[in-house]
Amino acid sequence: MENAREFSSRLLGLLRREQFALAEFLLALADFDAKRMWMELGYTSLFHFLHRELGMSKGAAHYRKTAAELVRRVPEVVEPLRDGRLCITSIIELAKVLTPENRGEVLPRFFHRSRQEAKAVSAELCPAEAAPHRTVVTALPMALTAAPRLAKAA
């Protein structure tokens, strides 16, 4: 029978294999996408291949498609994915702001971040422009402005 420490070590080993497998999957997926092999199978996009052929949920397909595109653009994300510093849920936000030029300073800011923390880092790096605010003033017809005065006089 295993004690808690042995079981914990076993779980850590399984987690490391899961992280390694995800990174390998994303590398293979990036290559599959670069060659547009999903077209040979009759799909219109990598997303549809992942969703329909592999049976992923739409959310899971979106995350992996985005991650595969990021792996192709900035291969330095593979090692942090492989060793657990970067998780699939932070990839969406990282993909919005990471470029080959800024990877040295931006990539480490996403290590060990939750999805919400990654959103905050992304917003800090690339704040959304506030929509222009316009105030519209309209004149009221004289009949509406005069009516309350008549009511008070009575």
TORTI-147744 format. One record per residue: residue number from 1; x, y, z of N, C-alpha, C, O, CB in turn. Coordinates in nm, 4 decimals. Each point is the difference from the previous one (the first is absolute). Glycine has a CB too. Layout:
N
(site NUM,(X,Y,Z),(X,Y,Z),(X,Y,Z),(X,Y,Z),(X,Y,Z))
...
END
This chain:
154
(site 1,(0.0838,-0.1187,0.0000),(-0.0838,0.1187,0.0000),(0.0881,0.1248,0.0000),(0.1023,0.0052,0.0683),(-0.2857,-0.1301,0.0536))
(site 2,(0.1425,0.2245,-0.1989),(0.0768,0.1235,-0.0107),(-0.0338,0.0942,0.1150),(-0.1143,0.0087,0.0449),(0.1213,-0.0343,-0.2946))
(site 3,(0.0962,0.0954,0.2956),(-0.0277,0.1062,0.0966),(-0.0210,0.1302,-0.0763),(0.0159,0.0037,-0.1220),(0.1211,-0.1198,0.3025))
(site 4,(-0.1722,0.2221,-0.1098),(-0.0330,0.1286,-0.0636),(0.1172,0.0553,-0.0803),(-0.0209,0.0556,-0.1078),(-0.1388,-0.0089,0.2938))
(site 5,(0.2832,-0.0606,-0.1357),(0.1178,0.0532,-0.0693),(0.0224,-0.0744,-0.1307),(0.0287,0.0628,-0.1019),(0.0743,0.0015,0.3220))
(site 6,(-0.1150,-0.1941,-0.2197),(0.0182,-0.0786,-0.1228),(-0.1088,0.0338,-0.1016),(0.0267,0.0131,-0.1194),(0.0807,-0.1984,0.2524))
(site 7,(-0.2296,0.1989,-0.0839),(-0.1116,0.0337,-0.0890),(0.0201,0.1388,-0.0601),(-0.0253,0.0213,-0.1185),(-0.1292,-0.1663,0.2548))
(site 8,(0.2001,0.2386,-0.0541),(0.0280,0.1360,-0.0473),(0.1082,-0.0012,-0.1067),(-0.0110,0.0703,-0.1004),(-0.0549,0.0212,0.3238))
(site 9,(0.1706,-0.1709,-0.2023),(0.1079,-0.0112,-0.1000),(-0.0530,-0.0582,-0.1303),(0.0382,0.0433,-0.1088),(0.1301,-0.0728,0.2928))
(site 10,(-0.2564,-0.0687,-0.1720),(-0.0606,-0.0597,-0.1200),(-0.0826,0.1039,-0.0761),(0.0076,0.0088,-0.1225),(-0.0139,-0.2336,0.2371))
(site 11,(-0.0722,0.3028,-0.0411),(-0.0803,0.1055,-0.0635),(0.0885,0.1036,-0.0686),(-0.0318,0.0452,-0.1100),(-0.1464,-0.0801,0.2824))
(site 12,(0.2878,0.0727,-0.1094),(0.0920,0.0963,-0.0609),(0.0578,-0.0561,-0.1297),(0.0120,0.0724,-0.0989),(0.0439,0.0197,0.3266))
(site 13,(-0.0211,-0.2173,-0.2280),(0.0513,-0.0633,-0.1223),(-0.1032,-0.0002,-0.1113),(0.0319,0.0269,-0.1158),(0.1154,-0.1693,0.2561))
(site 14,(-0.2708,0.1120,-0.1046),(-0.1081,0.0015,-0.0995),(-0.0225,0.1409,-0.0538),(-0.0211,0.0181,-0.1199),(-0.0869,-0.2135,0.2348))
(site 15,(0.1123,0.2946,-0.0273),(-0.0168,0.1389,-0.0437),(0.1106,0.0410,-0.0962),(-0.0274,0.0641,-0.1015),(-0.0850,-0.0108,0.3185))
(site 16,(0.2348,-0.0888,-0.1874),(0.1130,0.0338,-0.0884),(-0.0172,-0.0659,-0.1363),(0.0297,0.0609,-0.1027),(0.1217,-0.0387,0.3025))
(site 17,(-0.1992,-0.1461,-0.2010),(-0.0231,-0.0680,-0.1287),(-0.1123,0.0676,-0.0765),(0.0068,0.0127,-0.1222),(0.0722,-0.2293,0.2206))
(site 18,(-0.1832,0.2604,-0.0270),(-0.1103,0.0716,-0.0651),(0.0499,0.1296,-0.0636),(-0.0350,0.0306,-0.1140),(-0.1270,-0.1298,0.2793))
(site 19,(0.2432,0.1751,-0.0925),(0.0529,0.1261,-0.0529),(0.0888,-0.0255,-0.1212),(-0.0082,0.0713,-0.0999),(-0.0017,0.0297,0.3298))
(site 20,(0.0944,-0.2026,-0.2206),(0.0873,-0.0356,-0.1111),(-0.0828,-0.0419,-0.1210),(0.0295,0.0405,-0.1124),(0.1497,-0.1113,0.2743))
(site 21,(-0.2834,-0.0107,-0.1393),(-0.0855,-0.0471,-0.1093),(-0.0735,0.1157,-0.0666),(-0.0149,0.0018,-0.1221),(-0.0125,-0.2205,0.2404))
(site 22,(-0.0188,0.3156,-0.0386),(-0.0681,0.1163,-0.0576),(0.0949,0.0774,-0.0909),(-0.0376,0.0389,-0.1106),(-0.1118,-0.0243,0.3131))
(site 23,(0.2720,0.0079,-0.1564),(0.0970,0.0726,-0.0820),(0.0285,-0.0757,-0.1294),(0.0078,0.0611,-0.1066),(0.0942,0.0372,0.3141))
(site 24,(-0.0865,-0.2293,-0.1996),(0.0246,-0.0806,-0.1199),(-0.1202,0.0035,-0.0934),(0.0157,0.0079,-0.1219),(0.1372,-0.1564,0.2537))
(site 25,(-0.2733,0.1426,-0.0747),(-0.1216,0.0086,-0.0802),(-0.0046,0.1332,-0.0744),(-0.0320,0.0033,-0.1188),(-0.0884,-0.1530,0.2819))
(site 26,(0.1519,0.2591,-0.0944),(-0.0049,0.1325,-0.0627),(0.1055,0.0150,-0.1089),(-0.0249,0.0636,-0.1024),(-0.0619,0.0302,0.3165))
(site 27,(0.2044,-0.1521,-0.1926),(0.1025,0.0025,-0.1055),(-0.0479,-0.0752,-0.1236),(0.0143,0.0484,-0.1122),(0.1658,-0.0344,0.2869))
(site 28,(-0.2367,-0.1317,-0.1540),(-0.0506,-0.0787,-0.1127),(-0.1169,0.0714,-0.0669),(-0.0114,0.0003,-0.1225),(0.0851,-0.2120,0.2363))
(site 29,(-0.1599,0.2718,-0.0331),(-0.1147,0.0727,-0.0542),(0.0443,0.1206,-0.0820),(-0.0584,0.0296,-0.1042),(-0.0785,-0.1054,0.2991))
(site 30,(0.2403,0.1454,-0.1478),(0.0537,0.1149,-0.0742),(0.0524,-0.0452,-0.1362),(-0.0210,0.0680,-0.1005),(0.0814,0.0469,0.3174))
(site 31,(0.0070,-0.2281,-0.2202),(0.0514,-0.0543,-0.1263),(-0.1153,-0.0423,-0.0913),(0.0014,0.0285,-0.1197),(0.2077,-0.1063,0.2378))
(site 32,(-0.3077,0.0106,-0.0615),(-0.1193,-0.0432,-0.0737),(-0.0701,0.1210,-0.0616),(-0.0451,-0.0047,-0.1145),(0.0180,-0.1935,0.2693))
(site 33,(0.0185,0.3072,-0.0769),(-0.0654,0.1219,-0.0484),(0.0840,0.0700,-0.1059),(-0.0533,0.0482,-0.1000),(-0.0576,-0.0226,0.3221))
(site 34,(0.2415,-0.0199,-0.2007),(0.0887,0.0652,-0.0977),(-0.0112,-0.0669,-0.1375),(0.0071,0.0662,-0.1036),(0.1510,-0.0035,0.2902))
(site 35,(-0.1754,-0.1919,-0.1850),(-0.0137,-0.0744,-0.1260),(-0.1447,-0.0040,-0.0483),(-0.0294,-0.0559,-0.1057),(0.2265,-0.0827,0.1710))
(site 36,(-0.2868,0.1981,0.0126),(-0.1423,0.0060,-0.0307),(-0.0567,-0.1390,-0.0323),(-0.0807,-0.0163,-0.0915),(0.1132,0.2506,0.0064))
(site 37,(0.0109,-0.3312,0.1608),(-0.0418,-0.1385,-0.0238),(-0.1476,-0.0219,0.0311),(-0.0603,-0.0956,-0.0486),(0.2922,0.0226,0.1010))
(site 38,(-0.2891,0.1601,0.0271),(-0.1433,-0.0107,0.0293),(-0.0831,0.0149,-0.1267),(-0.1114,-0.0518,-0.0078),(0.1528,0.1427,0.2373))
(site 39,(0.0129,-0.0195,-0.3299),(-0.0712,0.0151,-0.1276),(-0.0128,-0.1339,-0.0725),(-0.1033,-0.0290,-0.0604),(0.1884,0.2644,0.0429))
(site 40,(0.0206,-0.3166,0.0241),(-0.0025,-0.1313,-0.0645),(-0.1091,-0.0894,0.0581),(-0.0483,-0.0926,-0.0651),(0.2931,0.1140,0.0212))
(site 41,(-0.2825,0.0088,0.1685),(-0.1041,-0.0787,0.0668),(-0.1384,0.0608,-0.0180),(-0.0982,-0.0492,0.0556),(0.2677,-0.0244,0.1104))
(site 42,(-0.1764,0.1815,-0.2443),(-0.1292,0.0605,-0.0314),(-0.0481,0.1058,0.0973),(-0.1181,0.0348,-0.0005),(0.0651,-0.2455,-0.1046))
(site 43,(0.1417,0.2625,0.1886),(-0.0401,0.1036,0.0960),(0.0380,0.1380,-0.0525),(0.0956,0.0150,-0.0761),(-0.0681,-0.1777,0.2669))
(site 44,(-0.1038,0.2623,-0.1489),(0.0243,0.1373,-0.0462),(0.0994,0.0745,0.0875),(0.0494,0.1059,-0.0387),(-0.2788,-0.1036,-0.0535))
(site 45,(0.2593,-0.0564,0.2098),(0.0954,0.0659,0.0898),(0.0523,-0.1001,0.1023),(-0.0554,-0.1085,0.0177),(-0.0626,0.3296,-0.0485))
(site 46,(0.2250,-0.1822,0.0967),(0.0544,-0.0825,0.1072),(-0.1013,-0.0119,0.1136),(-0.0138,-0.1064,0.0602),(0.2479,0.1771,-0.1218))
(site 47,(-0.3038,0.0369,0.0904),(-0.1011,-0.0018,0.1056),(-0.1047,-0.1078,-0.0265),(-0.0318,-0.0788,0.0891),(0.0690,0.3240,-0.0509))
(site 48,(-0.0908,-0.2492,-0.1600),(-0.1017,-0.0996,-0.0337),(0.0566,-0.1423,0.0072),(-0.0700,-0.0925,0.0413),(-0.0427,0.2620,-0.1887))
(site 49,(0.2377,-0.1870,0.1078),(0.0644,-0.1311,0.0126),(0.0040,-0.0429,0.1465),(-0.0376,-0.1122,0.0338),(0.1767,0.1585,-0.2394))
(site 50,(-0.0935,0.0435,0.2913),(0.0108,-0.0333,0.1425),(-0.1363,-0.0304,0.0614),(-0.0153,-0.0945,0.0775),(0.2180,0.2394,-0.0628))
(site 51,(-0.3000,-0.0640,-0.0504),(-0.1331,-0.0152,0.0578),(-0.0713,-0.1240,-0.0536),(-0.0555,-0.0785,0.0770),(0.0432,0.3266,-0.0516))
(site 52,(0.0139,-0.2653,-0.1560),(-0.0788,-0.1078,-0.0615),(0.0750,-0.1331,-0.0079),(-0.0549,-0.1053,0.0325),(-0.0628,0.2797,-0.1636))
(site 53,(0.2425,-0.1684,0.0880),(0.0761,-0.1245,-0.0185),(0.0501,-0.0558,0.1336),(-0.0121,-0.1196,0.0266),(0.0811,0.1995,-0.2546))
(site 54,(-0.0128,0.0080,0.3113),(0.0560,-0.0470,0.1271),(-0.1007,0.0053,0.1146),(0.0269,-0.0510,0.1087),(0.1953,0.1280,-0.1871))
(site 55,(-0.3382,-0.0153,0.0542),(-0.1048,0.0008,0.1008),(0.0223,0.0946,0.1168),(-0.0573,-0.0192,0.1072),(0.0183,-0.2104,-0.1720))
(site 56,(0.1208,0.3303,0.0453),(0.0231,0.0967,0.1072),(-0.1190,0.0946,0.0110),(-0.0710,0.0245,-0.0975),(0.3204,-0.0395,0.0617))
(site 57,(-0.2696,0.0672,0.1559),(-0.1014,0.1039,0.0147),(0.0477,0.1210,-0.0789),(0.1177,0.0093,-0.0349),(-0.1907,-0.0941,0.2653))
(site 58,(-0.0174,0.1769,-0.2584),(0.0387,0.1194,-0.0743),(0.1036,0.0809,0.0776),(0.0920,0.0562,-0.0593),(-0.3185,-0.0506,-0.0486))
(site 59,(0.2119,0.0003,0.2390),(0.0961,0.0725,0.0827),(0.1380,-0.0630,-0.0053),(0.0998,0.0698,-0.0181),(-0.2859,-0.0011,0.1668))
(site 60,(0.1926,-0.2008,-0.1330),(0.1278,-0.0711,-0.0046),(0.0644,0.0150,-0.1377),(0.1211,0.0191,-0.0105),(-0.2053,-0.1834,0.1823))
(site 61,(0.0033,0.1556,-0.2769),(0.0522,0.0149,-0.1365),(0.0572,0.1403,-0.0200),(0.1058,0.0161,-0.0608),(-0.2741,-0.1843,-0.0237))
(site 62,(0.0990,0.2683,0.1354),(0.0472,0.1384,-0.0133),(0.1341,0.0195,0.0720),(0.0919,0.0604,-0.0553),(-0.3313,0.0184,0.0396))
(site 63,(0.2504,-0.1293,0.1378),(0.1245,0.0135,0.0760),(0.1158,-0.0665,-0.0733),(0.1083,0.0575,-0.0105),(-0.2398,-0.0518,0.2241))
(site 64,(0.1095,-0.1242,-0.2632),(0.1088,-0.0725,-0.0653),(0.0351,0.0582,-0.1355),(0.1170,0.0005,-0.0383),(-0.1889,-0.2039,0.1582))
(site 65,(-0.0257,0.2517,-0.1922),(0.0271,0.0671,-0.1275),(0.0844,0.1249,0.0253),(0.0994,0.0233,-0.0688),(-0.3166,-0.1109,-0.0292))
(site 66,(0.1775,0.1669,0.1960),(0.0745,0.1216,0.0343),(0.1409,-0.0353,0.0455),(0.0961,0.0662,-0.0390),(-0.3101,0.0489,0.1035))
(site 67,(0.2271,-0.2182,0.0172),(0.1314,-0.0420,0.0494),(0.0891,-0.0486,-0.1141),(0.1189,0.0317,-0.0037),(-0.2235,-0.0937,0.2229))
(site 68,(0.0478,-0.0144,-0.3119),(0.0786,-0.0498,-0.1140),(0.0494,0.1156,-0.0861),(0.1139,-0.0013,-0.0466),(-0.2471,-0.2119,0.0473))
(site 69,(0.0484,0.3127,-0.0219),(0.0412,0.1179,-0.0768),(0.1115,0.0753,0.0726),(0.0941,0.0483,-0.0631),(-0.3261,-0.0300,-0.0339))
(site 70,(0.2214,-0.0083,0.2292),(0.1024,0.0680,0.0789),(0.1315,-0.0774,-0.0033),(0.1070,0.0603,-0.0084),(-0.2857,0.0352,0.1565))
(site 71,(0.1716,-0.2274,-0.1414),(0.1200,-0.0840,-0.0075),(0.0727,0.0225,-0.1322),(0.1230,0.0039,-0.0037),(-0.2326,-0.1755,0.1519))
(site 72,(0.0340,0.1862,-0.2560),(0.0628,0.0260,-0.1306),(0.0648,0.1377,-0.0032),(0.1093,0.0163,-0.0543),(-0.2779,-0.1655,-0.0554))
(site 73,(0.1015,0.2483,0.1679),(0.0515,0.1378,-0.0028),(0.1174,0.0203,0.0950),(0.0987,0.0653,-0.0339),(-0.3270,0.0122,-0.0257))
(site 74,(0.2157,-0.1352,0.1800),(0.1013,0.0202,0.1043),(0.0288,-0.1366,0.0647),(-0.0617,-0.0346,0.1008),(-0.0157,0.2773,-0.0572))
(site 75,(0.1693,-0.3191,-0.1001),(0.0267,-0.1351,0.0510),(0.0491,-0.0045,0.1446),(-0.0018,-0.1065,0.0616),(0.0539,0.0447,-0.2934))
(site 76,(-0.0088,0.1736,0.2865),(0.0488,0.0031,0.1379),(-0.1082,-0.0317,0.1030),(0.0321,-0.0202,0.1171),(0.1351,0.1870,-0.1904))
(site 77,(-0.2934,-0.1718,0.0334),(-0.1066,-0.0331,0.0957),(-0.0066,-0.1500,0.0290),(-0.0643,-0.0407,0.0968),(-0.0640,0.2387,-0.1791))
(site 78,(0.1930,-0.2801,0.0010),(-0.0098,-0.1453,0.0166),(0.0607,-0.0456,0.1325),(-0.0645,-0.0747,0.0736),(0.0733,0.0489,-0.3225))
(site 79,(0.1111,0.0679,0.2809),(0.0642,-0.0452,0.1242),(-0.0784,0.0400,0.1245),(-0.0181,-0.0833,0.0887),(0.2372,0.0993,-0.2042))
(site 80,(-0.2667,0.1090,0.1257),(-0.0823,0.0336,0.1169),(-0.1295,-0.0818,0.0071),(-0.0472,-0.0294,0.1098),(0.1429,0.2595,-0.1189))
(site 81,(-0.1536,-0.2671,-0.1041),(-0.1164,-0.0884,0.0006),(0.0398,-0.1393,0.0466),(-0.0704,-0.0638,0.0783),(-0.0336,0.1965,-0.2649))
(site 82,(0.2173,-0.1779,0.1373),(0.0480,-0.1346,0.0307),(0.0314,-0.0175,0.1488),(-0.0265,-0.1056,0.0576),(0.1191,0.0921,-0.2891))
(site 83,(-0.0358,0.1184,0.2936),(0.0399,-0.0150,0.1407),(-0.1023,0.0569,0.0993),(0.0232,-0.0018,0.1209),(0.2124,0.0125,-0.1982))
(site 84,(-0.3487,0.0400,0.0261),(-0.1071,0.0427,0.0891),(0.0013,0.1452,0.0410),(-0.0865,0.0420,0.0767),(0.0889,-0.2677,0.0016))
(site 85,(0.0927,0.3042,-0.1265),(0.0001,0.1435,0.0338),(-0.1128,0.0737,-0.0699),(-0.0458,0.1040,0.0473),(0.2927,-0.1140,-0.0147))
(site 86,(-0.2912,-0.0436,-0.1445),(-0.1057,0.0611,-0.0795),(-0.1117,-0.1021,-0.0152),(0.0266,-0.1177,-0.0243),(0.1381,0.2672,-0.1001))
(site 87,(-0.2893,-0.1058,0.1384),(-0.1115,-0.0942,-0.0148),(-0.0862,0.0411,-0.1194),(0.0067,0.1130,-0.0484),(-0.0062,-0.1597,0.2980))
(site 88,(-0.0800,-0.0468,-0.2942),(-0.0816,0.0201,-0.1192),(-0.1002,0.1133,0.0186),(-0.0357,0.0667,-0.0971),(0.0628,-0.3083,0.0430))
(site 89,(-0.0733,0.2645,0.1770),(-0.1011,0.1042,0.0205),(0.0559,0.1408,-0.0115),(-0.0752,0.0939,-0.0261),(-0.0445,-0.2516,0.1723))
(site 90,(0.2503,0.1744,-0.1272),(0.0582,0.1337,-0.0139),(0.0459,0.0284,-0.1432),(0.0370,0.1129,-0.0322),(0.0346,-0.1256,0.2711))
(site 91,(-0.0739,-0.0891,-0.3242),(0.0463,0.0140,-0.1387),(-0.0806,0.1037,-0.0776),(0.0572,0.0759,-0.0782),(0.0159,-0.3138,0.0844))
(site 92,(-0.2034,0.2424,0.0136),(-0.0855,0.0924,-0.0750),(0.0453,0.1438,0.0218),(0.0124,0.0768,-0.0954),(-0.2053,-0.2370,0.1150))
(site 93,(0.2174,0.1960,0.1044),(0.0432,0.1367,0.0310),(0.1429,0.0236,-0.0463),(0.0312,0.1067,-0.0527),(-0.1857,-0.1028,0.2495))
(site 94,(0.2408,-0.1017,-0.1778),(0.1389,0.0130,-0.0434),(0.0076,0.0212,-0.1508),(0.0793,0.0811,-0.0478),(-0.0060,-0.2266,0.2389))
(site 95,(-0.1551,0.0730,-0.2654),(0.0010,0.0110,-0.1464),(-0.0358,0.1401,-0.0476),(0.0415,0.0407,-0.1085),(-0.1023,-0.2811,0.0957))
(site 96,(-0.0153,0.3145,0.0923),(-0.0404,0.1359,-0.0379),(0.1157,0.0986,0.0042),(-0.0004,0.0991,-0.0730),(-0.2259,-0.1493,0.1597))
(site 97,(0.3253,0.0241,-0.0020),(0.1041,0.1014,0.0221),(0.1422,-0.0461,-0.0322),(0.0908,0.0826,-0.0088),(-0.2377,0.0082,0.1831))
(site 98,(0.1674,-0.2212,-0.1920),(0.1352,-0.0515,-0.0218),(0.0404,0.0098,-0.1467),(-0.0743,-0.0404,-0.0895),(0.0437,-0.1144,0.2835))
(site 99,(0.1490,0.2090,-0.2164),(0.0577,0.0074,-0.1341),(0.1430,-0.0533,0.0070),(0.0572,-0.0079,0.1088),(-0.2034,0.2083,-0.1718))
(site 100,(0.2042,-0.2367,-0.0503),(0.1397,-0.0432,0.0030),(0.0927,0.1099,0.0551),(0.1047,-0.0297,0.0574),(-0.1525,-0.1210,-0.2533))
(site 101,(0.0086,0.2764,0.1781),(0.0839,0.1109,0.0464),(-0.0072,0.0209,0.1511),(0.1002,0.0371,0.0612),(-0.1335,0.0696,-0.2824))
(site 102,(-0.0816,-0.1295,0.2822),(-0.0134,0.0291,0.1432),(0.0032,-0.1243,0.0884),(-0.0209,0.0099,0.1209),(-0.1104,0.1886,-0.1849))
(site 103,(0.1570,-0.3145,0.0057),(-0.0109,-0.1260,0.0747),(0.0863,-0.0061,0.1250),(-0.0395,-0.0615,0.0991),(-0.0105,-0.0462,-0.3131))
(site 104,(0.1663,0.1699,0.2112),(0.0907,-0.0059,0.1145),(-0.0565,0.0621,0.1255),(0.0177,-0.0535,0.1094),(0.1667,0.0584,-0.2687))
(site 105,(-0.2526,0.1083,0.1448),(-0.0556,0.0654,0.1183),(-0.1450,-0.0365,0.0278),(-0.0426,0.0052,0.1153),(0.1986,0.1792,-0.1581))
(site 106,(-0.2333,-0.2214,-0.0593),(-0.1428,-0.0268,0.0191),(-0.0271,-0.1438,0.0453),(-0.0795,-0.0211,0.0916),(0.0313,0.1927,-0.2661))
(site 107,(0.1113,-0.2685,0.1136),(-0.0285,-0.1403,0.0301),(0.0104,-0.0327,0.1492),(-0.0918,-0.0620,0.0536),(0.1760,0.0060,-0.2805))
(site 108,(0.0218,0.0941,0.2955),(0.0096,-0.0338,0.1430),(-0.1111,0.0606,0.0866),(-0.0291,-0.0517,0.1078),(0.2731,0.0365,-0.1415))
(site 109,(-0.3044,0.1214,-0.0116),(-0.1077,0.0627,0.0778),(-0.1258,-0.0869,0.0058),(-0.0882,0.0233,0.0828),(0.1794,0.1995,-0.1480))
(site 110,(-0.0993,-0.3232,-0.0230),(-0.1163,-0.0888,-0.0029),(0.0249,-0.1333,0.0705),(-0.0906,-0.0830,0.0085),(0.0250,0.1905,-0.2219))
(site 111,(0.1865,-0.1289,0.2638),(0.0312,-0.1253,0.0681),(-0.0796,-0.0111,0.1295),(-0.0105,0.0950,0.0775),(0.2410,-0.0940,-0.1783))
(site 112,(-0.2859,-0.1198,0.1216),(-0.0750,-0.0337,0.1226),(-0.1177,0.0942,0.0247),(-0.0330,0.0290,0.1150),(0.2439,-0.1200,-0.0191))
(site 113,(-0.2735,0.1384,-0.2017),(-0.1159,0.0898,0.0119),(-0.1281,-0.0762,-0.0297),(-0.0032,-0.0887,-0.0852),(0.1451,0.2860,0.0192))
(site 114,(-0.2463,-0.1614,0.1370),(-0.1325,-0.0537,-0.0300),(-0.0544,0.0743,-0.1215),(0.0617,0.0949,-0.0485),(-0.1041,-0.1555,0.2930))
(site 115,(-0.0707,0.0178,-0.2921),(-0.0608,0.0678,-0.1148),(-0.0314,0.1458,0.0325),(0.0242,0.0887,-0.0818),(-0.1207,-0.3073,0.0058))
(site 116,(0.0432,0.2429,0.1942),(-0.0345,0.1370,0.0391),(0.1253,0.0853,0.0183),(0.0018,0.1166,-0.0394),(-0.2096,-0.2026,0.1505))
(site 117,(0.3109,0.0297,-0.0524),(0.1261,0.0734,0.0167),(0.0618,0.0303,-0.1363),(0.0542,0.1085,-0.0211),(-0.0165,-0.2197,0.2447))
(site 118,(-0.0457,0.0157,-0.3155),(0.0522,0.0206,-0.1357),(-0.0781,0.1102,-0.0707),(0.0581,0.0787,-0.0747),(0.0133,-0.3199,0.0637))
(site 119,(-0.2035,0.2476,0.0339),(-0.0812,0.1075,-0.0578),(0.0478,0.1359,0.0497),(0.0088,0.0953,-0.0775),(-0.2056,-0.2511,0.0623))
(site 120,(0.2274,0.1646,0.1427),(0.0463,0.1258,0.0582),(0.1352,0.0414,-0.0589),(0.0215,0.1176,-0.0293),(-0.1463,-0.1718,0.2411))
(site 121,(0.2149,-0.0413,-0.2289),(0.1308,0.0304,-0.0600),(-0.0185,0.0455,-0.1437),(0.0619,0.0973,-0.0433),(0.0505,-0.2661,0.1927))
(site 122,(-0.1970,0.0989,-0.2231),(-0.0274,0.0361,-0.1393),(-0.0578,0.1407,-0.0097),(0.0403,0.0780,-0.0863),(-0.0790,-0.3196,0.0325))
(site 123,(-0.0552,0.2741,0.1417),(-0.0622,0.1329,-0.0012),(0.1013,0.1080,0.0358),(-0.0053,0.1112,-0.0526),(-0.2147,-0.2143,0.1146))
(site 124,(0.3112,0.0702,0.0266),(0.1040,0.0961,0.0382),(0.0951,0.0266,-0.1165),(0.0414,0.1136,-0.0227),(-0.0576,-0.1917,0.2610))
(site 125,(0.0499,-0.0266,-0.3111),(0.0928,0.0125,-0.1125),(-0.0632,0.0661,-0.1214),(0.0674,0.0695,-0.0760),(0.0483,-0.2713,0.1587))
(site 126,(-0.2441,0.1801,-0.1004),(-0.0687,0.0528,-0.1177),(-0.1387,0.0480,0.0422),(-0.1003,-0.0662,-0.0268),(0.2291,-0.0898,-0.1287))
(site 127,(-0.1338,0.2710,0.2214),(-0.1308,0.0474,0.0477),(-0.0939,0.0292,-0.1165),(0.0411,0.0514,-0.1041),(0.0696,0.0456,0.3071))
(site 128,(-0.2352,-0.1304,-0.1834),(-0.1009,0.0271,-0.1027),(-0.0303,0.1484,-0.0001),(-0.0089,0.0638,0.1049),(-0.0906,-0.2950,-0.0806))
(site 129,(0.0843,0.2834,-0.1414),(-0.0351,0.1411,-0.0099),(-0.1443,0.0178,0.0428),(-0.0881,-0.0772,-0.0378),(0.2543,0.1127,-0.1489))
(site 130,(-0.1885,0.0668,0.2656),(-0.1364,0.0280,0.0434),(-0.0810,0.0500,-0.1190),(0.0485,0.0781,-0.0819),(0.0309,-0.0241,0.3165))
(site 131,(-0.1997,-0.0990,-0.2423),(-0.0880,0.0440,-0.1086),(-0.0280,0.1488,0.0189),(-0.0154,0.0458,0.1132),(-0.0903,-0.2775,-0.1349))
(site 132,(0.0990,0.3065,-0.0858),(-0.0279,0.1426,0.0142),(-0.1366,0.0207,0.0647),(-0.0966,-0.0701,-0.0298),(0.2392,0.1199,-0.1719))
(site 133,(-0.1473,0.0473,0.2900),(-0.1241,0.0301,0.0712),(-0.0604,0.1261,-0.0602),(0.0675,0.1019,-0.0149),(0.0180,-0.2104,0.2287))
(site 134,(-0.2105,0.1004,-0.2474),(-0.0657,0.1144,-0.0607),(-0.1280,0.0292,0.0775),(-0.0831,-0.0883,0.0212),(0.1809,0.0332,-0.2493))
(site 135,(-0.1114,0.1772,0.2688),(-0.1213,0.0406,0.0697),(-0.0896,0.0705,-0.1004),(0.0428,0.0916,-0.0702),(0.0787,-0.0698,0.2932))
(site 136,(-0.2452,-0.0656,-0.2284),(-0.0962,0.0606,-0.0911),(-0.1027,0.0749,0.0836),(-0.0643,-0.0581,0.0875),(0.0986,-0.1241,-0.2623))
(site 137,(-0.0490,0.3098,0.1478),(-0.0973,0.0823,0.0707),(-0.1107,0.0330,-0.0978),(0.0260,0.0481,-0.1103),(0.1498,0.0488,0.2667))
(site 138,(-0.2988,-0.1225,-0.1163),(-0.1141,0.0298,-0.0852),(-0.0921,0.0965,0.0736),(-0.0236,-0.0132,0.1201),(0.0399,-0.2132,-0.2338))
(site 139,(-0.0662,0.3205,0.0411),(-0.0935,0.0967,0.0582),(-0.1371,-0.0642,0.0125),(-0.0440,-0.0729,-0.0889),(0.1732,0.2665,-0.0095))
(site 140,(-0.1952,-0.1664,0.2079),(-0.1356,-0.0497,0.0192),(-0.0981,0.0955,-0.0662),(0.0234,0.1209,-0.0010),(0.0423,-0.2330,0.2180))
(site 141,(-0.1738,0.0612,-0.2718),(-0.1005,0.0894,-0.0588),(-0.0584,0.0912,0.1088),(-0.0080,-0.0386,0.1166),(-0.0470,-0.1349,-0.2947))
(site 142,(0.0147,0.2938,0.1389),(-0.0522,0.0984,0.0955),(-0.1206,-0.0526,0.0767),(-0.0169,0.0339,0.1171),(0.0997,0.1469,-0.2661))
(site 143,(-0.1659,-0.2615,0.0875),(-0.1203,-0.0512,0.0654),(0.0371,-0.0845,0.1222),(-0.0694,0.0046,0.1016),(-0.0519,-0.0033,-0.3229))
(site 144,(0.2309,-0.0790,0.2121),(0.0416,-0.0838,0.1122),(0.0615,0.0826,0.1117),(-0.0188,-0.0324,0.1172),(0.0562,-0.1555,-0.2755))
(site 145,(0.0346,0.2922,0.1256),(0.0628,0.0813,0.1043),(-0.1003,0.0929,0.0662),(0.0192,0.0371,0.1158),(0.1962,-0.0488,-0.2401))
(site 146,(-0.3229,0.0510,0.0541),(-0.0996,0.0923,0.0574),(-0.1019,-0.0740,0.0856),(-0.0553,0.0593,0.0925),(0.0849,0.0915,-0.2895))
(site 147,(-0.0563,-0.2776,0.1697),(-0.1023,-0.0743,0.0728),(0.0226,-0.0057,0.1508),(-0.0962,0.0193,0.0743),(0.0661,-0.1522,-0.2786))
(site 148,(0.1495,0.1079,0.2537),(0.0194,-0.0075,0.1438),(-0.0276,0.1358,0.0680),(-0.0473,0.0022,0.1136),(0.2177,-0.1848,-0.1508))
(site 149,(-0.1428,0.2919,-0.0280),(-0.0248,0.1323,0.0593),(-0.1496,0.0220,0.0181),(-0.0428,0.0581,0.0997),(0.2529,0.0322,-0.2060))
(site 150,(-0.2882,-0.1357,0.0120),(-0.1449,0.0167,0.0115),(-0.0554,-0.0825,0.1145),(-0.0917,0.0428,0.0701),(0.0781,0.0008,-0.3150))
(site 151,(0.0690,-0.1605,0.2630),(-0.0482,-0.0873,0.1066),(0.0287,0.0605,0.1363),(-0.0801,-0.0161,0.0921),(0.1154,-0.1826,-0.2393))
(site 152,(0.0768,0.2675,0.1625),(0.0357,0.0619,0.1287),(-0.0872,0.1206,0.0287),(-0.0310,0.0281,0.1157),(0.2658,-0.1073,-0.1433))
(site 153,(-0.2745,0.1506,-0.0764),(-0.0809,0.1215,0.0184),(-0.1412,-0.0342,0.0457),(-0.0636,0.0837,0.0642),(0.1992,0.0318,-0.2402))
(site 154,(-0.1856,-0.2291,0.1476),(-0.1377,-0.0365,0.0340),(-0.0235,-0.0292,0.1433),(-0.1125,-0.0317,0.0389),(0.0951,-0.0543,-0.2588))
END
